[in-house]
Amino acid sequence: LISYLSFLCRYFRWWYKKTRIEKKSAFIDLLCAVPLQQIYGCPLGGIGGGTITRGWRGEFCRWQLNPGIYHYETVIADQFTVCLRCKGQTVYQQVLSVERPSTLQGWNWGYCGHYAFYHALYPRAWMVYELPGQNVVLTCRQVSPVIPHDYKDSSLPVGVFIWEVENGRDEDVDVSIMFSLQNGTGTKEDRSGGHWNEPFAFEKEGERVAGVLLHHCTRVNPFTLAISAREKAGTRVTHLTAFNPTGSGREVWQDLLQDGRLDSPAGESRPTEKGEVTAAAVCASCRVPAQGHRTLELALAWDMPRVHFGSKEKLHFRRYTRFFGSGGDAAPALSHHALTHYEEWERKIEAWQKPILENSQLPSWYKSALFNELYFVTDGGTIWVELPPDCCAEDLRGPAGAGLSHLLPVLREYGRFAYLEGQEYRMYNTYDVHFYASFALVMLWPKLQISLQYDIAVTVVNEDVQPRQYLMCGQTAQVKLKNVVPHDIGDPGDEPWQRVNAYLMHDTADWKDLNLKFVLQVYRDYCLTQDSVYLRDMWPVCQAVMESELKFDTDNDGLIENGGFADQTYDAWVVNGASAYCGGLWLAAVCMMCKMAEVLGDAEIRQKYTDILSKGKEAFERMLWNGKYYNYDSSGSDTSSSIMSDQCAGQWFLGACGLDQGEFEVFPKSHVVSALKTIFEKNVMSFAGGTMGAVNGMRPNGVPDTSSVQSDEVWIGVVYALAATMIQEGLVEEGFHTAEGCYRTVWERLGMAFQTPEAYREKKVYRSLAYMRPLSIWSMQLALE
């Protein structure tokens, strides 16, 4: 208790200095958590260009345009409005929102939610509006270019809204959809002055789009928003360059009401004064025949090509600038590309998703979870940047990275990729957690996983000699040691890649799992990609981190020991001596070293690790196997016999690579199956009636382990990994039941759609909204395949 209170005092002093004196964000803010809002839907945008999230009621409500920085503002002016006209008269005009705001009161708000329906299957969503009393149905289909194995269009900061109009009347109806948008994201910067709007039209290869550009002219990371519609036969596009979104909006409403169109003034608007806000609108109109159907296509694009992180030291160019330029004038071309290519995107998305969606053996909740959890690949503060054109290998490698021969070609071709541990835990590429999430990347965008691994490898072979005080232990140590995998690649509030290990709760040089997770991912990546150049480049790095790890085998029995503190991804759950989690990861990594040595023809290293594996397996079974499962650790403490849900993490990776039988069988199959059945019986079925997934730690008597704040939590990403392990071992029904508990809890009972947290407890406590680890659900798909 004294130690914990001491940590809290140190943390508060650090937090006060960081947030109140330096005016910066804390990388983990224990005092100001992001509030839960049960409103989110499918985010818009591709990978690494920023995201804008729409809620399931149609509102634009979560903004991540500056890398890694979020604003949780519902901007009331950002709306779709429908106008219906028959025989030259407007018969119905309605904002398609249930809101009743205090601004824009000249508009007709308060659409009855009873007549609207929302469906999401990332990267698409559908909103169906049955217009009451009109016999007209609108379906808005929202599409973002998130396409597996696509490294061009998947990077684009765009979203498309395809409005399908069904006219059930016996007469023609003129239908207009107006898209209004505020210049900004609803924050104080919207009132900073100097922002302006201008109409645009862009034509290429006979296709024309038109709309309005909203130039947001901040000093750091300025950007342009673009709202637009596709002009085609029978569709007319009109616009309003600027209006005041804080006023009544009556002039906008009357303009649309009069003839179903907007006035379309020429010329740009004047720049806003300080304290003033501006907005714009674009309107697409067509005639829908009696009992007929027509389509209107609108788009939202944003162009923030050149970005600085918080330190403002380095200028970075986003990935999409390779294709659309970095001059800040790409919004018209982005809008045109989106509106003329979304059909191709949808064909590719359907070809990818269809085999899974049409597989009657898979439960519906799983299909929803598998695709919708992918939101985090784009909405995890994700940044994807180009290497500077004048960058050379020496700039990247540092003094010790000469062996990484393919580093420069990989990063030059595929750029640098980073995503946050969570929207509240603001560290990029947190490696102990990425270990779980990496299955989504390596299965869908393998080149991004390989690029990320090269970046980690560079930091491994170099060191950072800066000292720093660590809050949890109150000690000073180097930020990063040579031949040790970093905890993370940096804080978006600082300078990622340049300064790593933003995490300062512990000195992670003593963590037991980071080095092992690098080795496990290297072989898993090779197994799935067959990239032999990558394997050869990573081999010396694997040897270096394993050599560094060997010091944790203090008694030379072939098995590493934990240090009596929280020295792995469960960073508040103490482990002492040999442990099921780290010991299992160690043996799996040793096994993979043997396999990689065999593939690369390195007989000496293979013999070395074969000998270690032989000793380590015997020690692991002797010290931890109790006849039913592997004990949490070998310390003999009151909780060392706890049943850890993640005790088979090493087996999970071995199974994913097919190294779980024959000469490479590390853990006896009968023991693995027994352990998994015990976890299912105790951690799953004896916890919350079997309806909430697997609790991290369970005592043999069926009571959760409450020895730490993490032992009685459920970690959603760990549960998905556990379910994958069960499926690999033939316990398919148990695996699906285990994972279903998490999906039902998060997406249905708690209303946490598109903000899946790291953890929850049985009774109304959750932690760290919108977290990386649940992407591990893709390991379930790999197990099924």
C-alpha positions in Angstrom: 0.0 0.0 0.0 2.8 2.4 0.9 4.5 1.6 -2.4 1.3 2.2 -4.3 0.6 5.6 -2.5 4.2 6.6 -3.3 3.6 5.8 -7.0 0.4 7.9 -7.0 2.2 10.9 -5.5 5.0 10.6 -8.1 2.4 10.2 -10.9 0.4 13.2 -9.7 3.5 15.4 -9.6 4.4 14.3 -13.1 0.8 14.7 -14.4 0.6 18.3 -12.9 3.8 19.3 -14.5 2.9 17.7 -17.9 -0.7 18.9 -18.2 -0.8 22.2 -16.2 2.7 23.6 -16.6 3.9 22.2 -20.0 0.3 22.3 -21.3 0.7 18.8 -23.0 -1.3 15.7 -22.9 -0.4 12.8 -20.5 0.4 9.6 -22.4 -1.9 7.8 -19.9 -4.2 10.2 -18.1 -5.4 8.4 -14.9 -7.1 11.6 -13.7 -9.1 12.6 -16.8 -10.4 9.4 -18.6 -12.3 9.7 -21.9 -16.0 9.7 -21.0 -18.1 6.8 -22.3 -20.5 7.9 -25.0 -22.7 5.1 -26.4 -23.1 6.8 -29.7 -20.3 5.7 -32.1 -20.7 4.1 -35.5 -18.4 3.2 -38.4 -15.5 5.7 -38.8 -14.7 7.3 -42.2 -11.4 7.2 -43.9 -8.6 4.9 -45.0 -5.5 4.0 -43.1 -3.2 6.6 -41.7 -4.8 9.8 -43.1 -7.0 10.6 -40.1 -10.6 9.5 -39.3 -14.0 11.1 -38.8 -16.5 8.9 -37.0 -20.2 9.0 -37.6 -22.5 7.9 -34.8 -25.3 5.4 -35.4 -27.8 8.3 -35.3 -25.9 9.9 -38.2 -24.0 12.5 -36.4 -20.3 13.4 -37.0 -19.0 13.0 -33.5 -15.4 11.8 -33.2 -12.5 13.5 -34.9 -8.9 12.3 -35.3 -7.2 14.5 -38.0 -4.1 15.5 -36.0 -2.2 12.2 -35.6 -3.0 10.5 -32.4 -5.2 13.4 -31.0 -8.9 13.0 -30.6 -11.8 15.4 -30.3 -15.1 14.0 -29.1 -17.4 16.7 -30.4 -20.8 16.3 -32.1 -20.7 19.1 -34.6 -24.4 20.0 -35.0 -24.1 21.7 -38.4 -22.7 18.5 -40.0 -25.9 17.0 -41.3 -27.8 15.4 -44.2 -31.2 17.0 -45.0 -33.8 15.7 -47.4 -36.2 17.7 -49.5 -39.1 16.1 -51.5 -41.0 18.0 -54.1 -44.1 16.9 -56.1 -45.6 18.9 -59.0 -43.3 21.9 -58.3 -44.1 22.1 -54.6 -42.0 21.1 -51.6 -44.0 18.5 -49.7 -41.4 17.4 -47.1 -38.1 18.8 -45.8 -36.3 17.3 -42.8 -32.9 17.2 -41.2 -32.2 13.5 -40.9 -31.3 13.8 -37.2 -33.1 13.1 -34.0 -31.3 16.1 -32.4 -33.2 19.2 -31.2 -30.3 21.7 -30.9 -30.2 25.3 -29.6 -28.6 26.5 -32.9 -29.9 26.4 -36.5 -33.4 26.5 -35.1 -34.7 27.6 -38.5 -34.2 24.0 -39.6 -36.7 21.2 -39.1 -35.1 18.9 -36.5 -36.4 16.0 -34.4 -36.6 13.2 -37.0 -38.4 10.3 -35.3 -35.8 7.6 -34.6 -38.5 4.9 -34.9 -38.3 5.3 -38.6 -34.6 4.9 -39.0 -32.3 1.8 -38.8 -28.5 1.5 -38.6 -26.3 -1.4 -39.7 -22.5 -1.5 -39.7 -20.0 -4.0 -41.2 -16.7 -2.2 -41.3 -15.6 -0.5 -43.6 -19.2 0.0 -44.6 -22.4 1.2 -42.8 -26.0 1.6 -43.8 -28.6 4.0 -42.5 -32.2 3.4 -43.6 -34.8 6.2 -43.3 -38.5 5.5 -43.9 -39.8 9.0 -44.4 -43.1 9.0 -42.4 -46.2 9.6 -44.5 -44.2 10.0 -47.7 -43.9 6.5 -49.1 -40.3 7.2 -49.8 -37.4 5.2 -48.3 -33.8 6.5 -48.3 -30.8 4.2 -47.7 -27.5 5.9 -47.1 -24.6 3.5 -47.7 -21.3 4.7 -46.2 -18.1 3.4 -47.7 -14.4 3.9 -46.8 -11.5 2.5 -48.9 -10.2 -0.1 -46.4 -9.2 -3.0 -48.7 -6.9 -5.9 -47.8 -3.5 -6.0 -49.6 -4.2 -2.5 -51.2 -1.5 0.0 -50.3 -2.8 2.9 -52.4 -6.5 3.5 -52.1 -6.5 2.1 -48.5 -4.5 5.2 -47.5 -7.0 7.8 -48.8 -8.7 10.2 -46.4 -12.2 9.9 -47.9 -15.6 8.5 -47.3 -18.5 8.2 -49.8 -22.2 8.4 -49.0 -24.4 6.6 -51.6 -28.0 7.6 -51.2 -30.5 5.0 -52.7 -33.9 6.6 -53.1 -37.0 4.3 -53.5 -40.2 6.1 -54.5 -43.2 4.0 -53.6 -45.6 6.7 -54.8 -47.7 6.6 -58.0 -46.2 10.0 -59.1 -42.7 11.3 -59.7 -40.8 12.9 -56.9 -37.9 15.4 -57.0 -35.5 14.4 -54.3 -32.6 16.5 -52.9 -30.0 15.5 -50.4 -28.2 18.4 -48.8 -24.9 17.8 -47.0 -23.9 20.6 -44.6 -20.5 20.8 -42.9 -18.8 23.2 -40.5 -15.3 24.4 -41.3 -13.4 22.5 -38.5 -14.0 19.8 -36.0 -16.0 21.6 -33.3 -13.1 22.7 -31.2 -11.9 26.2 -30.3 -9.7 26.3 -33.4 -12.9 26.7 -35.5 -13.1 30.2 -34.0 -9.4 31.1 -34.4 -10.1 33.2 -37.5 -8.7 33.1 -41.1 -10.8 30.1 -42.3 -12.6 30.3 -45.6 -14.6 28.3 -48.2 -14.7 28.1 -52.0 -16.8 26.2 -54.5 -15.0 23.8 -56.8 -15.6 21.5 -59.8 -13.2 18.8 -60.9 -13.5 16.9 -64.2 -11.4 14.0 -65.5 -12.0 11.4 -68.1 -15.6 12.6 -68.6 -16.6 12.4 -65.0 -17.3 15.6 -63.1 -17.8 16.3 -59.4 -18.6 19.6 -57.7 -18.8 20.9 -54.2 -17.2 23.2 -51.7 -13.7 23.3 -50.2 -13.5 24.4 -46.5 -10.0 25.6 -45.8 -9.0 25.3 -42.2 -6.0 27.5 -41.7 -4.4 26.6 -38.4 -0.7 27.4 -37.8 0.2 23.7 -37.3 -1.3 21.0 -39.5 -3.7 23.1 -41.6 -6.2 21.1 -43.6 -9.0 21.3 -46.2 -12.3 19.6 -45.9 -14.3 18.9 -49.1 -18.0 18.1 -49.5 -19.0 17.1 -53.0 -21.4 15.2 -55.2 -21.1 13.4 -58.5 -22.7 15.1 -61.5 -24.2 12.8 -64.0 -27.2 12.6 -66.3 -30.3 13.5 -64.4 -28.4 14.7 -61.3 -27.9 18.4 -60.5 -25.4 19.6 -57.9 -25.7 23.0 -56.3 -24.0 24.6 -53.3 -23.9 27.3 -50.6 -20.4 28.6 -50.1 -20.8 29.9 -46.6 -23.3 30.3 -43.8 -23.2 30.8 -40.1 -23.7 27.5 -38.2 -24.3 29.3 -34.9 -27.3 31.3 -36.1 -30.8 30.3 -37.0 -29.9 28.9 -40.5 -33.2 30.2 -41.8 -31.7 31.5 -45.1 -30.2 28.0 -45.8 -33.5 26.3 -45.1 -35.6 28.7 -47.2 -33.1 28.4 -50.1 -33.5 24.7 -50.2 -37.3 24.8 -49.5 -37.9 27.1 -52.4 -36.9 24.8 -55.2 -35.0 21.9 -53.8 -31.6 23.5 -54.8 -29.1 25.9 -53.3 -28.2 29.3 -54.9 -24.6 28.3 -55.9 -22.9 31.7 -55.5 -19.6 32.1 -57.4 -16.4 33.0 -55.7 -14.8 32.3 -52.4 -16.0 33.4 -49.0 -14.2 36.0 -46.9 -11.9 34.7 -44.2 -13.6 34.3 -40.8 -12.9 36.8 -38.1 -11.6 35.7 -34.7 -14.5 34.2 -32.8 -16.5 33.5 -35.9 -17.5 30.1 -37.3 -18.4 29.2 -40.9 -20.0 26.3 -42.7 -20.9 25.2 -46.2 -23.4 23.0 -48.0 -23.7 21.0 -51.2 -26.9 19.6 -52.6 -27.5 16.7 -55.0 -30.9 16.5 -56.7 -32.7 14.2 -59.1 -36.2 13.1 -60.2 -37.3 9.7 -59.1 -40.1 8.2 -61.2 -43.2 6.7 -59.8 -42.4 3.3 -58.2 -38.9 3.9 -59.2 -35.4 4.1 -57.8 -32.5 6.5 -58.2 -29.0 7.1 -56.7 -27.3 10.2 -55.4 -23.6 10.0 -54.6 -21.9 12.4 -52.2 -18.4 12.4 -50.6 -16.4 13.8 -47.7 -12.6 14.2 -48.2 -10.0 15.9 -46.0 -6.5 16.8 -47.0 -3.9 17.3 -44.2 -0.9 16.1 -46.2 2.0 17.5 -44.1 1.9 16.8 -40.4 3.9 17.6 -37.3 3.7 15.6 -34.1 3.6 17.4 -30.7 7.3 18.3 -30.7 7.0 20.0 -34.1 10.6 18.9 -34.8 10.1 17.0 -38.0 7.8 17.4 -41.0 6.1 14.2 -42.1 4.2 13.5 -45.4 1.2 11.2 -45.2 1.2 8.0 -47.4 -1.5 9.3 -49.7 0.7 12.2 -50.8 2.6 9.7 -52.9 -0.4 9.5 -55.2 -2.1 13.0 -54.7 0.7 15.3 -53.8 1.6 17.2 -50.7 0.7 20.8 -51.7 -2.5 20.9 -49.7 -4.6 21.2 -52.9 -5.6 17.5 -53.3 -9.1 17.6 -51.9 -10.8 18.1 -55.4 -8.8 15.2 -56.9 -9.4 13.0 -53.7 -13.2 13.7 -54.0 -13.3 12.8 -57.7 -11.3 9.6 -57.1 -13.6 8.6 -54.3 -16.8 9.2 -56.2 -15.5 7.4 -59.4 -13.8 4.5 -57.6 -16.1 3.5 -54.7 -17.9 0.9 -56.8 -14.5 -0.8 -57.4 -13.8 -0.6 -53.7 -17.1 -2.2 -52.9 -16.5 -5.1 -55.3 -13.2 -5.8 -53.6 -14.7 -5.5 -50.1 -17.5 -7.8 -51.0 -15.1 -10.4 -52.6 -13.1 -10.3 -49.3 -16.0 -10.5 -46.9 -18.4 -12.7 -48.8 -16.9 -16.1 -48.1 -17.0 -15.4 -44.4 -20.5 -13.9 -44.4 -21.9 -16.7 -46.5 -20.3 -19.4 -44.3 -23.4 -20.8 -42.4 -21.1 -22.6 -40.0 -20.0 -19.3 -38.5 -22.3 -17.5 -36.0 -23.6 -14.0 -36.9 -22.1 -12.3 -33.9 -18.6 -13.5 -35.0 -19.0 -12.1 -38.5 -19.9 -8.7 -37.0 -17.1 -8.8 -34.5 -14.5 -9.9 -37.0 -15.0 -7.0 -39.4 -16.2 -4.3 -37.0 -13.2 -4.7 -34.7 -11.1 -3.7 -37.7 -12.2 -0.1 -37.1 -9.1 0.3 -34.9 -6.7 -0.2 -37.9 -7.7 3.3 -39.1 -9.2 4.8 -36.0 -6.4 3.9 -33.6 -4.7 7.3 -34.0 -3.2 5.7 -37.0 -0.4 7.4 -39.0 1.1 6.1 -42.2 3.9 8.4 -43.6 6.4 8.4 -46.4 10.1 8.3 -45.9 11.7 11.7 -46.9 13.0 11.3 -50.4 16.6 12.3 -49.3 16.6 9.7 -46.5 19.5 7.2 -46.7 20.1 3.9 -45.0 22.5 5.4 -42.5 19.8 7.9 -41.4 17.5 5.0 -40.6 19.8 2.3 -39.2 21.8 4.3 -36.7 25.3 3.2 -35.7 24.4 -0.5 -35.3 21.8 -1.4 -38.0 24.0 -2.2 -41.0 22.8 -5.8 -41.0 19.2 -4.7 -41.9 19.9 -4.8 -45.7 16.2 -4.5 -46.7 15.3 -1.8 -44.3 15.5 1.1 -46.7 13.7 -0.6 -49.6 10.8 -1.8 -47.4 10.3 1.6 -45.7 10.7 3.5 -49.0 8.1 1.3 -50.8 5.6 0.9 -48.0 6.3 3.8 -45.6 6.2 3.9 -41.9 3.1 2.7 -40.0 2.1 3.3 -36.4 -1.1 3.0 -34.4 -1.8 3.8 -30.7 -2.1 1.3 -27.9 -5.5 2.9 -27.3 -7.3 6.2 -27.6 -6.6 6.8 -23.9 -3.2 5.0 -23.8 -1.4 7.3 -26.3 1.8 5.3 -27.2 2.5 4.2 -30.8 3.1 0.5 -31.6 3.0 -0.6 -28.0 4.8 -3.9 -28.7 3.5 -6.2 -25.9 0.0 -5.4 -27.1 0.7 -5.3 -30.8 1.8 -8.9 -30.3 -2.0 -9.8 -30.1 -3.3 -7.2 -32.6 -0.6 -8.0 -35.2 -2.7 -10.9 -36.7 -5.0 -8.3 -38.3 -2.1 -6.6 -40.0 -0.1 -9.6 -41.1 -3.2 -11.3 -42.6 -4.7 -8.2 -44.3 -1.8 -5.7 -44.9 1.3 -7.8 -44.4 3.7 -5.2 -45.8 2.6 -2.8 -43.0 3.5 -5.5 -40.4 6.9 -6.1 -42.0 7.5 -2.3 -42.1 6.6 -2.0 -38.4 8.9 -4.9 -37.6 11.8 -3.2 -39.4 11.2 -0.1 -37.3 11.3 -2.1 -34.1 14.4 -4.0 -35.3 16.3 -0.7 -35.8 15.5 0.4 -32.2 16.6 -3.0 -30.9 20.1 -2.8 -32.3 20.6 0.8 -31.2 20.5 2.3 -27.7 19.3 5.5 -26.1 21.6 6.6 -23.3 19.3 9.3 -22.0 18.4 8.6 -18.3 14.8 8.9 -17.1 13.0 8.3 -13.8 10.3 5.6 -13.9 7.2 6.4 -11.9 6.3 2.9 -10.7 9.6 2.1 -9.1 11.0 5.7 -8.6 14.3 4.7 -10.1 16.4 6.3 -12.9 17.6 4.2 -15.9 18.4 4.5 -19.6 15.3 5.1 -21.8 16.3 2.2 -24.1 19.0 -0.5 -23.9 20.8 -2.1 -26.8 19.4 -5.5 -27.9 16.2 -5.0 -26.0 12.9 -4.5 -27.7 11.3 -1.2 -26.8 7.9 -1.0 -25.2 6.6 1.5 -27.8 7.8 3.7 -30.7 6.9 7.0 -29.0 4.2 9.5 -28.0 2.2 11.5 -30.7 2.7 14.4 -28.4 6.4 14.2 -28.8 8.4 12.8 -31.8 7.6 9.1 -32.5 10.4 6.9 -34.1 12.9 9.6 -33.0 12.3 9.1 -29.2 10.9 5.7 -28.2 9.5 4.3 -25.0 7.0 7.0 -24.0 5.8 4.6 -21.3 7.5 5.5 -18.0 5.5 3.4 -15.5 8.2 0.7 -15.4 11.7 0.3 -16.9 10.7 -2.1 -19.6 14.3 -3.2 -20.2 13.5 -5.8 -17.4 10.3 -7.0 -19.0 10.4 -10.6 -19.9 7.9 -10.7 -22.8 9.0 -8.0 -25.2 12.0 -9.7 -26.7 10.1 -13.0 -27.0 7.2 -11.4 -28.8 9.6 -10.0 -31.4 11.0 -13.5 -32.2 7.5 -15.1 -32.3 6.2 -12.4 -34.7 9.3 -12.7 -37.0 8.7 -16.4 -37.6 4.9 -16.1 -37.7 5.3 -13.3 -40.3 7.6 -15.5 -42.4 5.3 -18.4 -42.1 2.4 -16.4 -43.5 4.3 -14.3 -46.1 7.2 -16.6 -47.0 9.3 -13.5 -47.2 12.8 -15.0 -46.9 14.6 -11.6 -47.3 12.8 -10.4 -44.2 13.7 -13.6 -42.3 17.4 -13.3 -43.1 17.4 -9.6 -42.1 15.7 -10.3 -38.8 17.7 -13.4 -37.9 20.7 -11.6 -36.3 18.2 -9.3 -34.4 16.4 -12.4 -33.1 19.7 -13.9 -32.0 20.6 -10.6 -30.2 17.3 -10.3 -28.3 17.4 -14.0 -27.3 20.9 -13.6 -26.0 19.8 -10.6 -24.0 16.9 -12.7 -22.7 19.1 -15.5 -21.5 20.2 -13.5 -18.5 16.7 -14.0 -17.1 17.5 -17.8 -16.8 19.2 -17.3 -13.5 19.6 -21.0 -12.6 20.5 -22.2 -16.1 17.7 -24.7 -16.3 16.6 -23.6 -19.7 13.7 -21.6 -18.4 13.6 -17.9 -17.7 12.3 -16.5 -14.4 10.1 -13.5 -13.6 11.5 -10.9 -11.2 9.0 -10.6 -8.5 7.4 -7.5 -10.0 4.9 -6.8 -12.9 7.4 -7.4 -15.7 5.3 -8.2 -18.7 2.1 -7.0 -20.5 0.1 -7.6 -17.2 1.9 -4.5 -15.8 0.1 -4.5 -12.5 0.1 -8.2 -11.8 3.2 -9.4 -10.0 5.0 -12.6 -11.2 7.8 -14.4 -9.3 9.9 -17.3 -10.5 9.0 -19.5 -13.4 5.6 -18.5 -14.9 3.1 -20.0 -17.3 2.8 -16.9 -19.4 6.4 -15.7 -19.8 7.8 -19.3 -19.5 5.4 -20.4 -22.2 6.4 -17.5 -24.5 10.1 -18.3 -23.8 9.8 -21.9 -24.8 7.8 -21.0 -27.9 10.4 -18.5 -28.9 13.2 -21.0 -28.3 11.3 -23.5 -30.5 11.0 -20.9 -33.3 14.7 -20.1 -33.0 15.3 -23.8 -33.7 13.0 -23.7 -36.7 14.5 -20.5 -38.1 18.0 -21.9 -37.7 16.9 -24.9 -39.7 15.4 -22.8 -42.5 18.5 -20.6 -42.7 20.9 -23.5 -42.4 22.5 -22.3 -39.1 23.4 -25.7 -37.5 25.3 -24.2 -34.6 22.5 -21.9 -33.4 20.0 -24.7 -33.9 21.9 -27.0 -31.7 22.3 -24.3 -29.0 18.5 -23.7 -28.8 17.6 -27.4 -29.2 19.6 -28.0 -26.0 18.0 -25.1 -24.2 14.5 -26.3 -25.3 15.1 -29.8 -24.0 16.1 -28.5 -20.6 13.4 -25.8 -20.5 10.5 -28.1 -21.4 11.4 -30.4 -18.5 11.7 -27.5 -16.1 8.4 -25.9 -17.2 6.5 -29.1 -16.7 8.1 -30.0 -13.4 7.7 -26.5 -11.9 4.3 -25.5 -13.2 2.1 -28.4 -14.3 -0.2 -29.4 -11.5 -2.1 -32.2 -13.3 -4.9 -30.0 -14.7 -3.3 -26.7 -15.8 -0.1 -24.7 -15.5 0.2 -22.7 -12.3 0.4 -18.9 -12.6 4.0 -19.0 -11.3 6.3 -21.2 -9.2 6.7 -18.8 -6.2 4.5 -20.8 -3.9 2.6 -17.7 -2.9 -1.1 -17.6 -2.0 -2.0 -17.0 -5.7 0.7 -18.9 -7.5 -1.9 -21.7 -8.2 -4.2 -19.2 -9.9 -5.6 -20.3 -13.3 -4.4 -17.7 -15.9 -6.6 -17.4 -19.0 -3.5 -16.5 -21.0 -1.3 -19.4 -19.9 -1.2 -20.9 -23.4 -0.1 -17.8 -25.2 3.1 -19.5 -26.4 1.1 -22.5 -27.7 -1.2 -20.0 -29.5 1.6 -18.7 -31.6 3.1 -22.1 -32.2 -0.2 -23.4 -33.4 -0.7 -20.4 -35.7 2.6 -21.4 -37.4 2.0 -25.2 -37.4 4.8 -25.8 -34.9 2.7 -27.7 -32.4 3.3 -31.3 -33.2 6.0 -33.9 -34.0 9.5 -32.8 -33.3 8.4 -29.3 -32.6 5.8 -30.1 -30.0 6.8 -28.0 -27.0 3.8 -28.5 -24.7 2.3 -32.0 -24.4 -1.0 -31.9 -26.4 -2.9 -33.6 -23.5 -1.7 -30.9 -21.1 -2.7 -28.0 -23.5 -6.2 -29.5 -23.9 -6.6 -30.1 -20.2 -5.4 -26.5 -19.4 -7.9 -25.0 -22.0 -10.7 -27.1 -20.6 -9.9 -26.0 -17.1 -9.9 -22.4 -18.2 -13.2 -22.9 -19.9 -14.7 -24.5 -16.8 -13.3 -22.0 -14.3 -12.4 -18.7 -16.0 -15.3 -18.7 -18.5 -18.2 -20.7 -17.2 -17.7 -20.0 -13.4 -17.4 -16.2 -14.1 -20.6 -14.2 -14.6 -22.5 -17.3 -15.6 -20.3 -17.9 -18.6 -21.7 -14.8 -20.4 -18.7 -12.3 -20.2 -15.7 -14.2 -21.6 -12.7 -15.3 -19.5 -11.5 -13.5 -16.4 -7.7 -13.1 -16.4 -7.2 -15.0 -13.2 -9.3 -17.5 -11.3 -8.6 -19.4 -8.1 -9.0 -23.1 -8.2 -12.2 -22.8 -6.0 -14.0 -20.8 -8.7 -13.5 -17.3 -7.2 -11.7 -14.6 -9.3 -8.1 -13.8 -8.3 -8.3 -10.3 -6.7 -4.6 -10.0 -5.9 -4.2 -7.2 -8.4 -6.3 -4.7 -10.4 -5.7 -6.8 -13.5 -6.2 -10.4 -12.3 -10.0 -10.0 -12.0 -10.4 -8.1 -15.3 -11.5 -9.5 -18.6 -9.2 -8.4 -21.4 -11.1 -8.7 -24.7 -8.0 -9.1 -26.9 -6.7 -11.9 -24.6 -10.1 -13.6 -24.8 -10.1 -13.6 -28.6 -6.6 -15.0 -28.5 -7.7 -17.7 -26.1 -10.6 -18.5 -28.3 -8.2 -18.9 -31.3 -6.1 -21.3 -29.2 -9.2 -23.4 -28.3 -10.1 -23.5 -32.0 -6.6 -24.6 -32.9 -6.8 -27.4 -30.4 -10.2 -28.7 -31.6 -12.3 -27.0 -28.9 -14.2 -25.1 -31.5 -17.5 -24.8 -29.6 -15.8 -23.7 -26.4 -13.8 -21.1 -28.4 -16.8 -19.5 -29.9 -18.7 -19.5 -26.6 -15.7 -17.8 -24.9 -15.4 -15.1 -27.5 -19.1 -14.5 -27.8 -19.3 -13.4 -24.1 -16.9 -10.5 -24.9 -18.8 -9.5 -28.1 -22.2 -9.5 -26.4 -20.9 -7.6 -23.4 -19.0 -4.9 -25.3 -21.1 -4.4 -28.4 -24.6 -5.1 -27.0 -24.9 -4.9 -23.2 -22.4 -2.0 -22.6 -23.0 -0.1 -25.9 -19.3 0.3 -26.6 -19.5 -0.2 -30.4 -16.4 1.1 -32.2 -14.7 1.8 -28.9 -13.9 -1.7 -27.6 -12.0 -1.2 -24.3 -9.0 -3.1 -23.1 -10.7 -4.5 -20.0 -13.9 -4.7 -18.0 -14.9 -6.3 -14.7 -18.0 -8.2 -13.8 -19.7 -5.2 -12.2 -19.9 -2.0 -14.2 -16.2 -1.2 -14.4 -14.3 -0.8 -17.7 -10.8 0.5 -18.6 -9.2 2.2 -21.5 -11.7 2.8 -24.3 -10.9 2.0 -27.9 -7.9 -0.3 -27.5 -5.6 -2.1 -29.9 -5.5 -5.7 -28.5 -9.0 -6.8 -29.6 -7.7 -6.9 -33.2 -6.5 -10.4 -32.1 -9.9 -11.7 -33.2 -8.2 -12.2 -36.6 -6.2 -15.0 -35.0 -9.5 -16.8 -34.6 -10.0 -16.5 -38.4 -6.5 -17.8 -39.0 -7.3 -20.7 -36.7 -10.5 -21.5 -38.6 -8.7 -21.3 -42.0 
